[in-house]
């Protein structure tokens, strides 16, 4: 048997600390090939954007992610849902500004 014969598990650490312990199977991967279930797909979306932008430094009070793939992966794996959603909101605003500037 190879690793491809087994279903991938979601990498969100919250599943591991749930009571009782949860095994949640992944339904998608992100640009870094990390696995996420449907409930955690927003973590993969964060990494997808980071990869497209070459993993820049980004901050929104009170959170920050340093430049580089390792910092982005750590944020996606260990960050709170509140932090992930705040960054996705910031990213959406940044993308809107870029589109507006391009249309002028």
N, CA, C and O atoms as a GROMACS GRO file, in nm:
protein
  416
    1UNK      N    1   0.083  -0.119   0.000
    1UNK     CA    2   0.000   0.000   0.000
    1UNK      C    3   0.088   0.125   0.000
    1UNK      O    4   0.196   0.127   0.059
    2UNK      N    5   0.040   0.228  -0.066
    2UNK     CA    6   0.111   0.355  -0.069
    2UNK      C    7   0.030   0.458   0.006
    2UNK      O    8  -0.085   0.434   0.044
    3UNK      N    9   0.090   0.574   0.027
    3UNK     CA   10   0.018   0.681   0.096
    3UNK      C   11  -0.104   0.726   0.017
    3UNK      O   12  -0.197   0.783   0.075
    4UNK      N   13  -0.104   0.702  -0.114
    4UNK     CA   14  -0.219   0.741  -0.196
    4UNK      C   15  -0.340   0.652  -0.170
    4UNK      O   16  -0.452   0.688  -0.206
    5UNK      N   17  -0.320   0.537  -0.107
    5UNK     CA   18  -0.430   0.447  -0.076
    5UNK      C   19  -0.510   0.490   0.046
    5UNK      O   20  -0.619   0.438   0.070
    6UNK      N   21  -0.457   0.584   0.122
    6UNK     CA   22  -0.523   0.630   0.243
    6UNK      C   23  -0.579   0.770   0.221
    6UNK      O   24  -0.514   0.853   0.158
    7UNK      N   25  -0.698   0.797   0.272
    7UNK     CA   26  -0.751   0.934   0.260
    7UNK      C   27  -0.669   1.031   0.346
    7UNK      O   28  -0.621   0.995   0.454
    8UNK      N   29  -0.654   1.151   0.297
    8UNK     CA   30  -0.580   1.254   0.371
    8UNK      C   31  -0.667   1.310   0.482
    8UNK      O   32  -0.788   1.321   0.467
    9UNK      N   33  -0.603   1.347   0.592
    9UNK     CA   34  -0.675   1.408   0.704
    9UNK      C   35  -0.652   1.558   0.704
    9UNK      O   36  -0.545   1.606   0.665
   10UNK      N   37  -0.753   1.632   0.747
   10UNK     CA   38  -0.741   1.777   0.762
   10UNK      C   39  -0.631   1.808   0.862
   10UNK      O   40  -0.617   1.741   0.964
   11UNK      N   41  -0.551   1.911   0.832
   11UNK     CA   42  -0.438   1.945   0.916
   11UNK      C   43  -0.466   2.048   1.024
   11UNK      O   44  -0.375   2.085   1.098
   12UNK      N   45  -0.589   2.097   1.033
   12UNK     CA   46  -0.621   2.195   1.137
   12UNK      C   47  -0.603   2.130   1.274
   12UNK      O   48  -0.666   2.029   1.304
   13UNK      N   49  -0.518   2.189   1.356
   13UNK     CA   50  -0.488   2.132   1.487
   13UNK      C   51  -0.610   2.133   1.580
   13UNK      O   52  -0.612   2.059   1.678
   14UNK      N   53  -0.710   2.214   1.552
   14UNK     CA   54  -0.830   2.217   1.636
   14UNK      C   55  -0.899   2.081   1.638
   14UNK      O   56  -0.959   2.044   1.739
   15UNK      N   57  -0.891   2.007   1.529
   15UNK     CA   58  -0.952   1.873   1.526
   15UNK      C   59  -0.881   1.780   1.624
   15UNK      O   60  -0.946   1.698   1.689
   16UNK      N   61  -0.751   1.792   1.634
   16UNK     CA   62  -0.673   1.704   1.721
   16UNK      C   63  -0.703   1.729   1.869
   16UNK      O   64  -0.692   1.638   1.952
   17UNK      N   65  -0.740   1.852   1.903
   17UNK     CA   66  -0.764   1.887   2.043
   17UNK      C   67  -0.912   1.885   2.079
   17UNK      O   68  -0.950   1.920   2.191
   18UNK      N   69  -0.996   1.844   1.986
   18UNK     CA   70  -1.139   1.836   2.012
   18UNK      C   71  -1.166   1.723   2.112
   18UNK      O   72  -1.089   1.627   2.120
   19UNK      N   73  -1.272   1.736   2.185
   19UNK     CA   74  -1.308   1.632   2.279
   19UNK      C   75  -1.447   1.582   2.243
   19UNK      O   76  -1.542   1.659   2.256
   20UNK      N   77  -1.465   1.462   2.198
   20UNK     CA   78  -1.360   1.361   2.180
   20UNK      C   79  -1.278   1.392   2.055
   20UNK      O   80  -1.318   1.471   1.970
   21UNK      N   81  -1.163   1.328   2.046
   21UNK     CA   82  -1.072   1.346   1.933
   21UNK      C   83  -1.146   1.323   1.802
   21UNK      O   84  -1.221   1.227   1.789
   22UNK      N   85  -1.123   1.411   1.705
   22UNK     CA   86  -1.190   1.400   1.576
   22UNK      C   87  -1.089   1.363   1.468
   22UNK      O   88  -0.978   1.416   1.464
   23UNK      N   89  -1.128   1.274   1.381
   23UNK     CA   90  -1.054   1.249   1.258
   23UNK      C   91  -1.141   1.305   1.147
   23UNK      O   92  -1.250   1.255   1.122
   24UNK      N   93  -1.091   1.408   1.080
   24UNK     CA   94  -1.169   1.473   0.975
   24UNK      C   95  -1.091   1.460   0.845
   24UNK      O   96  -0.975   1.500   0.837
   25UNK      N   97  -1.155   1.405   0.745
   25UNK     CA   98  -1.088   1.382   0.618
   25UNK      C   99  -1.090   1.506   0.531
   25UNK      O  100  -1.187   1.581   0.528
   26UNK      N  101  -0.981   1.527   0.461
   26UNK     CA  102  -0.964   1.645   0.378
   26UNK      C  103  -1.041   1.630   0.248
   26UNK      O  104  -1.059   1.520   0.196
   27UNK      N  105  -1.085   1.744   0.197
   27UNK     CA  106  -1.154   1.746   0.068
   27UNK      C  107  -1.079   1.829  -0.035
   27UNK      O  108  -1.114   1.828  -0.152
   28UNK      N  109  -0.975   1.900   0.008
   28UNK     CA  110  -0.900   1.984  -0.086
   28UNK      C  111  -0.759   2.006  -0.034
   28UNK      O  112  -0.730   1.987   0.084
   29UNK      N  113  -0.672   2.048  -0.124
   29UNK     CA  114  -0.538   2.090  -0.087
   29UNK      C  115  -0.522   2.236  -0.128
   29UNK      O  116  -0.603   2.289  -0.204
   30UNK      N  117  -0.417   2.298  -0.078
   30UNK     CA  118  -0.389   2.437  -0.115
   30UNK      C  119  -0.263   2.442  -0.200
   30UNK      O  120  -0.211   2.339  -0.241
   31UNK      N  121  -0.214   2.562  -0.225
   31UNK     CA  122  -0.096   2.582  -0.308
   31UNK      C  123   0.029   2.520  -0.245
   31UNK      O  124   0.128   2.497  -0.315
   32UNK      N  125   0.026   2.495  -0.116
   32UNK     CA  126   0.141   2.435  -0.045
   32UNK      C  127   0.123   2.284  -0.025
   32UNK      O  128   0.205   2.220   0.041
   33UNK      N  129   0.018   2.229  -0.082
   33UNK     CA  130  -0.013   2.086  -0.070
   33UNK      C  131  -0.047   2.044   0.072
   33UNK      O  132  -0.021   1.930   0.111
   34UNK      N  133  -0.104   2.134   0.150
   34UNK     CA  134  -0.156   2.099   0.282
   34UNK      C  135  -0.303   2.063   0.264
   34UNK      O  136  -0.370   2.116   0.176
   35UNK      N  137  -0.353   1.974   0.347
   35UNK     CA  138  -0.488   1.920   0.333
   35UNK      C  139  -0.585   1.987   0.430
   35UNK      O  140  -0.552   2.013   0.545
   36UNK      N  141  -0.709   2.016   0.378
   36UNK     CA  142  -0.811   2.084   0.458
   36UNK      C  143  -0.947   2.022   0.432
   36UNK      O  144  -0.977   1.982   0.320
   37UNK      N  145  -1.028   2.016   0.537
   37UNK     CA  146  -1.168   1.974   0.520
   37UNK      C  147  -1.249   2.096   0.476
   37UNK      O  148  -1.197   2.207   0.469
   38UNK      N  149  -1.377   2.074   0.447
   38UNK     CA  150  -1.462   2.184   0.402
   38UNK      C  151  -1.473   2.295   0.507
   38UNK      O  152  -1.475   2.413   0.473
   39UNK      N  153  -1.479   2.258   0.635
   39UNK     CA  154  -1.490   2.358   0.741
   39UNK      C  155  -1.363   2.440   0.757
   39UNK      O  156  -1.367   2.549   0.814
   40UNK      N  157  -1.251   2.391   0.708
   40UNK     CA  158  -1.122   2.459   0.724
   40UNK      C  159  -1.067   2.513   0.592
   40UNK      O  160  -0.951   2.554   0.586
   41UNK      N  161  -1.149   2.512   0.487
   41UNK     CA  162  -1.099   2.553   0.355
   41UNK      C  163  -1.048   2.697   0.353
   41UNK      O  164  -0.966   2.732   0.268
   42UNK      N  165  -1.097   2.782   0.445
   42UNK     CA  166  -1.051   2.921   0.451
   42UNK      C  167  -0.902   2.927   0.483
   42UNK      O  168  -0.835   3.022   0.442
   43UNK      N  169  -0.849   2.830   0.555
   43UNK     CA  170  -0.706   2.826   0.585
   43UNK      C  171  -0.626   2.801   0.456
   43UNK      O  172  -0.521   2.861   0.434
   44UNK      N  173  -0.677   2.713   0.374
   44UNK     CA  174  -0.614   2.689   0.245
   44UNK      C  175  -0.625   2.809   0.152
   44UNK      O  176  -0.533   2.837   0.076
   45UNK      N  177  -0.737   2.881   0.159
   45UNK     CA  178  -0.754   3.001   0.078
   45UNK      C  179  -0.650   3.106   0.116
   45UNK      O  180  -0.598   3.177   0.029
   46UNK      N  181  -0.619   3.116   0.245
   46UNK     CA  182  -0.516   3.209   0.289
   46UNK      C  183  -0.382   3.172   0.226
   46UNK      O  184  -0.311   3.259   0.175
   47UNK      N  185  -0.348   3.044   0.229
   47UNK     CA  186  -0.221   3.001   0.170
   47UNK      C  187  -0.220   3.016   0.018
   47UNK      O  188  -0.117   3.046  -0.041
   48UNK      N  189  -0.334   2.994  -0.046
   48UNK     CA  190  -0.342   3.013  -0.191
   48UNK      C  191  -0.310   3.158  -0.228
   48UNK      O  192  -0.234   3.183  -0.321
   49UNK      N  193  -0.368   3.253  -0.154
   49UNK     CA  194  -0.340   3.394  -0.181
   49UNK      C  195  -0.194   3.426  -0.151
   49UNK      O  196  -0.128   3.495  -0.229
   50UNK      N  197  -0.143   3.375  -0.040
   50UNK     CA  198  -0.003   3.398  -0.004
   50UNK      C  199   0.091   3.348  -0.112
   50UNK      O  200   0.188   3.416  -0.146
   51UNK      N  201   0.064   3.231  -0.167
   51UNK     CA  202   0.148   3.176  -0.273
   51UNK      C  203   0.142   3.265  -0.398
   51UNK      O  204   0.244   3.291  -0.461
   52UNK      N  205   0.021   3.310  -0.433
   52UNK     CA  206   0.006   3.395  -0.552
   52UNK      C  207   0.079   3.528  -0.534
   52UNK      O  208   0.124   3.588  -0.632
   53UNK      N  209   0.090   3.576  -0.410
   53UNK     CA  210   0.156   3.704  -0.381
   53UNK      C  211   0.301   3.684  -0.336
   53UNK      O  212   0.365   3.780  -0.292
   54UNK      N  213   0.353   3.561  -0.346
   54UNK     CA  214   0.491   3.529  -0.307
   54UNK      C  215   0.515   3.544  -0.157
   54UNK      O  216   0.622   3.585  -0.114
   55UNK      N  217   0.415   3.510  -0.078
   55UNK     CA  218   0.423   3.506   0.069
   55UNK      C  219   0.483   3.633   0.130
   55UNK      O  220   0.589   3.629   0.192
   56UNK      N  221   0.414   3.746   0.111
   56UNK     CA  222   0.466   3.873   0.164
   56UNK      C  223   0.441   3.887   0.315
   56UNK      O  224   0.366   3.808   0.374
   57UNK      N  225   0.503   3.986   0.374
   57UNK     CA  226   0.471   4.023   0.512
   57UNK      C  227   0.336   4.093   0.508
   57UNK      O  228   0.311   4.175   0.419
   58UNK      N  229   0.250   4.061   0.603
   58UNK     CA  230   0.117   4.121   0.606
   58UNK      C  231   0.074   4.135   0.752
   58UNK      O  232   0.108   4.051   0.836
   59UNK      N  233   0.000   4.241   0.782
   59UNK     CA  234  -0.042   4.264   0.921
   59UNK      C  235  -0.177   4.333   0.925
   59UNK      O  236  -0.208   4.419   0.842
   60UNK      N  237  -0.256   4.293   1.022
   60UNK     CA  238  -0.380   4.361   1.058
   60UNK      C  239  -0.393   4.344   1.209
   60UNK      O  240  -0.392   4.232   1.261
   61UNK      N  241  -0.404   4.456   1.278
   61UNK     CA  242  -0.401   4.456   1.424
   61UNK      C  243  -0.505   4.361   1.480
   61UNK      O  244  -0.621   4.368   1.439
   62UNK      N  245  -0.470   4.275   1.568
   62UNK     CA  246  -0.343   4.256   1.640
   62UNK      C  247  -0.256   4.144   1.582
   62UNK      O  248  -0.169   4.092   1.653
   63UNK      N  249  -0.277   4.105   1.456
   63UNK     CA  250  -0.208   3.990   1.399
   63UNK      C  251  -0.108   4.032   1.292
   63UNK      O  252  -0.118   4.140   1.234
   64UNK      N  253  -0.010   3.944   1.268
   64UNK     CA  254   0.087   3.965   1.161
   64UNK      C  255   0.140   3.830   1.114
   64UNK      O  256   0.149   3.735   1.192
   65UNK      N  257   0.175   3.825   0.986
   65UNK     CA  258   0.243   3.709   0.930
   65UNK      C  259   0.370   3.763   0.865
   65UNK      O  260   0.364   3.854   0.782
   66UNK      N  261   0.484   3.707   0.902
   66UNK     CA  262   0.611   3.750   0.844
   66UNK      C  263   0.625   3.697   0.702
   66UNK      O  264   0.553   3.606   0.661
   67UNK      N  265   0.718   3.755   0.629
   67UNK     CA  266   0.744   3.714   0.492
   67UNK      C  267   0.802   3.574   0.489
   67UNK      O  268   0.889   3.540   0.569
   68UNK      N  269   0.754   3.492   0.397
   68UNK     CA  270   0.809   3.359   0.378
   68UNK      C  271   0.707   3.248   0.395
   68UNK      O  272   0.613   3.260   0.474
   69UNK      N  273   0.726   3.142   0.321
   69UNK     CA  274   0.630   3.032   0.319
   69UNK      C  275   0.613   2.967   0.456
   69UNK      O  276   0.502   2.930   0.493
   70UNK      N  277   0.720   2.952   0.531
   70UNK     CA  278   0.711   2.887   0.662
   70UNK      C  279   0.623   2.962   0.758
   70UNK      O  280   0.547   2.901   0.834
   71UNK      N  281   0.632   3.094   0.757
   71UNK     CA  282   0.547   3.175   0.846
   71UNK      C  283   0.400   3.166   0.805
   71UNK      O  284   0.312   3.161   0.890
   72UNK      N  285   0.376   3.163   0.675
   72UNK     CA  286   0.239   3.152   0.625
   72UNK      C  287   0.180   3.016   0.658
   72UNK      O  288   0.064   3.006   0.699
   73UNK      N  289   0.259   2.910   0.642
   73UNK     CA  290   0.210   2.776   0.676
   73UNK      C  291   0.180   2.766   0.826
   73UNK      O  292   0.079   2.708   0.866
   74UNK      N  293   0.269   2.822   0.908
   74UNK     CA  294   0.246   2.819   1.053
   74UNK      C  295   0.118   2.893   1.089
   74UNK      O  296   0.040   2.845   1.171
   75UNK      N  297   0.096   3.008   1.028
   75UNK     CA  298  -0.026   3.085   1.055
   75UNK      C  299  -0.150   3.005   1.016
   75UNK      O  300  -0.248   3.002   1.091
   76UNK      N  301  -0.146   2.940   0.900
   76UNK     CA  302  -0.262   2.863   0.854
   76UNK      C  303  -0.287   2.741   0.943
   76UNK      O  304  -0.402   2.707   0.970
   77UNK      N  305  -0.180   2.677   0.987
   77UNK     CA  306  -0.194   2.556   1.068
   77UNK      C  307  -0.234   2.586   1.212
   77UNK      O  308  -0.315   2.514   1.270
   78UNK      N  309  -0.177   2.691   1.271
   78UNK     CA  310  -0.194   2.715   1.414
   78UNK      C  311  -0.276   2.839   1.449
   78UNK      O  312  -0.315   2.856   1.565
   79UNK      N  313  -0.303   2.924   1.352
   79UNK     CA  314  -0.377   3.047   1.380
   79UNK      C  315  -0.522   3.022   1.415
   79UNK      O  316  -0.582   2.923   1.372
   80UNK      N  317  -0.578   3.112   1.493
   80UNK     CA  318  -0.720   3.102   1.528
   80UNK      C  319  -0.806   3.133   1.406
   80UNK      O  320  -0.761   3.198   1.312
   81UNK      N  321  -0.930   3.086   1.408
   81UNK     CA  322  -1.021   3.118   1.298
   81UNK      C  323  -1.040   3.268   1.286
   81UNK      O  324  -1.049   3.321   1.175
   82UNK      N  325  -1.046   3.339   1.400
   82UNK     CA  326  -1.060   3.484   1.398
   82UNK      C  327  -0.946   3.548   1.320
   82UNK      O  328  -0.969   3.638   1.239
   83UNK      N  329  -0.824   3.504   1.344
   83UNK     CA  330  -0.708   3.558   1.273
   83UNK      C  331  -0.716   3.530   1.123
   83UNK      O  332  -0.693   3.618   1.041
   84UNK      N  333  -0.751   3.406   1.088
   84UNK     CA  334  -0.758   3.369   0.947
   84UNK      C  335  -0.863   3.454   0.876
   84UNK      O  336  -0.838   3.506   0.767
   85UNK      N  337  -0.981   3.468   0.936
   85UNK     CA  338  -1.087   3.547   0.872
   85UNK      C  339  -1.049   3.694   0.862
   85UNK      O  340  -1.084   3.760   0.763
   86UNK      N  341  -0.979   3.748   0.962
   86UNK     CA  342  -0.936   3.888   0.953
   86UNK      C  343  -0.839   3.907   0.837
   86UNK      O  344  -0.848   4.006   0.764
   87UNK      N  345  -0.746   3.814   0.820
   87UNK     CA  346  -0.653   3.824   0.706
   87UNK      C  347  -0.724   3.809   0.573
   87UNK      O  348  -0.691   3.880   0.478
   88UNK      N  349  -0.821   3.719   0.565
   88UNK     CA  350  -0.894   3.705   0.440
   88UNK      C  351  -0.972   3.833   0.407
   88UNK      O  352  -0.983   3.870   0.290
   89UNK      N  353  -1.026   3.900   0.508
   89UNK     CA  354  -1.092   4.028   0.486
   89UNK      C  355  -0.995   4.133   0.436
   89UNK      O  356  -1.026   4.208   0.344
   90UNK      N  357  -0.877   4.140   0.497
   90UNK     CA  358  -0.774   4.234   0.454
   90UNK      C  359  -0.732   4.204   0.311
   90UNK      O  360  -0.717   4.296   0.230
   91UNK      N  361  -0.713   4.078   0.279
   91UNK     CA  362  -0.671   4.039   0.145
   91UNK      C  363  -0.777   4.080   0.043
   91UNK      O  364  -0.744   4.127  -0.066
   92UNK      N  365  -0.904   4.061   0.077
   92UNK     CA  366  -1.011   4.102  -0.014
   92UNK      C  367  -1.006   4.253  -0.039
   92UNK      O  368  -1.023   4.298  -0.152
   93UNK      N  369  -0.982   4.332   0.067
   93UNK     CA  370  -0.970   4.478   0.051
   93UNK      C  371  -0.850   4.512  -0.037
   93UNK      O  372  -0.861   4.598  -0.125
   94UNK      N  373  -0.736   4.448  -0.015
   94UNK     CA  374  -0.617   4.475  -0.095
   94UNK      C  375  -0.642   4.440  -0.242
   94UNK      O  376  -0.602   4.515  -0.330
   95UNK      N  377  -0.706   4.328  -0.267
   95UNK     CA  378  -0.736   4.288  -0.404
   95UNK      C  379  -0.830   4.388  -0.471
   95UNK      O  380  -0.815   4.418  -0.589
   96UNK      N  381  -0.929   4.440  -0.396
   96UNK     CA  382  -1.020   4.540  -0.451
   96UNK      C  383  -0.946   4.668  -0.488
   96UNK      O  384  -0.971   4.726  -0.593
   97UNK      N  385  -0.852   4.712  -0.401
   97UNK     CA  386  -0.773   4.831  -0.430
   97UNK      C  387  -0.688   4.812  -0.555
   97UNK      O  388  -0.677   4.903  -0.637
   98UNK      N  389  -0.630   4.696  -0.570
   98UNK     CA  390  -0.548   4.668  -0.688
   98UNK      C  391  -0.633   4.670  -0.815
   98UNK      O  392  -0.590   4.724  -0.917
   99UNK      N  393  -0.751   4.611  -0.809
   99UNK     CA  394  -0.840   4.612  -0.924
   99UNK      C  395  -0.885   4.754  -0.958
   99UNK      O  396  -0.893   4.789  -1.076
  100UNK      N  397  -0.915   4.836  -0.856
  100UNK     CA  398  -0.957   4.974  -0.880
  100UNK      C  399  -0.845   5.054  -0.944
  100UNK      O  400  -0.868   5.131  -1.037
  101UNK      N  401  -0.722   5.037  -0.894
  101UNK     CA  402  -0.608   5.109  -0.951
  101UNK      C  403  -0.582   5.066  -1.094
  101UNK      O  404  -0.544   5.148  -1.177
  102UNK      N  405  -0.603   4.941  -1.124
  102UNK     CA  406  -0.580   4.890  -1.260
  102UNK      C  407  -0.685   4.942  -1.357
  102UNK      O  408  -0.657   4.957  -1.476
  103UNK      N  409  -0.806   4.971  -1.308
  103UNK     CA  410  -0.912   5.017  -1.397
  103UNK      C  411  -0.904   5.167  -1.425
  103UNK      O  412  -0.974   5.217  -1.514
  104UNK      N  413  -0.821   5.239  -1.351
  104UNK     CA  414  -0.810   5.384  -1.369
  104UNK      C  415  -0.717   5.417  -1.484
  104UNK      O  416  -0.695   5.534  -1.514
   0.00000   0.00000   0.00000
